[in-house]
Amino acid sequence: MFLNILLQSPSGAGAMQQLVMILMVVVIFYFFMMRPQMKKAKQEREFKDKVTKGDKVVTIGGVHGKVIEVSDSTLTLEIAEGVRVKIEKSAVSAEASRQFAPQEAKK
């Protein structure tokens, strides 16, 4: 499609302007769409690596629990008194104590 637009241009200057516009769209797309997604993925990866015993977390399935044990690729969560579940680290979504804390505690 873009090639057709470039080929329909009557002069070389017009083609150059169209090419510059296409490149500007790509750059804008990168800064407003791709870069924030990569930054968010990096933050999530760092959080999953830093989970420690005693943290309160939420899984991607919505299960809230307290981390009881941490190993290389798994976590053991206590989701109720005496009820423990072993999950993959990749299934952790967020830290419950920060995400669901009241607004006054955040200030």
C-alpha positions in Angstrom: 0.0 0.0 0.0 2.8 2.5 0.9 4.7 1.5 -2.2 1.7 2.4 -4.3 1.5 5.8 -2.6 5.1 6.5 -3.3 4.9 5.4 -6.9 1.9 7.6 -7.6 3.8 10.7 -6.6 4.5 13.1 -9.5 8.0 14.1 -8.3 10.8 12.8 -6.2 10.3 15.6 -3.6 6.7 14.4 -2.9 7.9 10.9 -2.5 10.5 12.0 0.0 7.8 13.9 2.0 5.6 10.8 2.1 8.5 8.7 3.2 9.3 11.2 6.0 5.6 11.1 7.1 5.6 7.3 7.2 8.8 7.3 9.3 7.3 9.9 11.7 4.2 7.6 12.2 6.5 4.7 13.0 8.5 6.8 15.5 5.3 8.1 17.2 3.9 4.5 17.3 7.1 3.4 19.0 7.1 6.1 21.7 3.4 5.9 22.5 2.7 2.2 22.1 5.7 -0.1 22.2 8.1 1.7 24.6 5.5 1.9 27.5 4.6 -1.7 27.0 8.3 -2.8 27.2 8.7 -0.6 30.4 5.7 -2.2 32.0 6.9 -5.7 31.2 10.3 -4.9 32.7 8.7 -3.6 35.9 6.6 -6.8 36.2 9.6 -9.0 35.6 11.6 -7.2 38.3 8.7 -7.4 40.7 8.4 -11.2 40.2 12.1 -11.6 40.8 12.0 -9.6 44.0 9.1 -11.4 45.7 10.1 -12.4 49.2 8.6 -14.4 52.1 5.9 -12.4 53.8 4.8 -10.4 50.8 1.1 -10.2 50.0 0.4 -10.9 46.3 -2.4 -11.3 43.8 -2.2 -14.0 41.1 -3.3 -13.6 37.6 -6.4 -15.7 38.5 -7.3 -13.2 41.2 -6.3 -15.3 44.2 -4.9 -13.2 47.1 -2.4 -14.7 49.4 0.7 -14.3 51.6 4.0 -15.7 50.3 5.2 -18.5 52.7 8.0 -20.0 50.7 10.0 -18.9 47.6 12.0 -21.1 45.3 13.6 -20.6 41.9 10.4 -20.8 39.8 7.6 -21.4 42.3 6.0 -19.7 45.3 3.9 -21.2 48.1 1.0 -19.0 49.1 -1.2 -19.1 52.1 -4.6 -18.1 50.8 -6.5 -18.9 54.1 -5.4 -20.1 57.5 -3.8 -23.5 56.9 -4.5 -23.5 53.2 -1.4 -23.4 51.1 -1.1 -23.4 47.3 2.1 -23.8 45.2 2.1 -21.6 42.1 4.6 -20.5 39.4 6.2 -17.1 39.8 4.9 -16.2 36.4 1.4 -16.4 37.8 1.9 -13.5 40.2 0.3 -10.3 39.0 0.8 -7.6 41.7 1.7 -6.9 45.2 -1.6 -6.7 47.2 -0.3 -4.5 50.0 0.6 -1.7 47.5 -2.2 -2.1 45.0 -5.1 -2.3 47.4 -3.9 -0.1 50.2 -6.2 2.8 51.2 -5.4 6.2 49.7 -4.3 7.7 53.1 -1.6 5.0 53.5 -0.1 5.9 50.1 0.5 9.5 51.0 
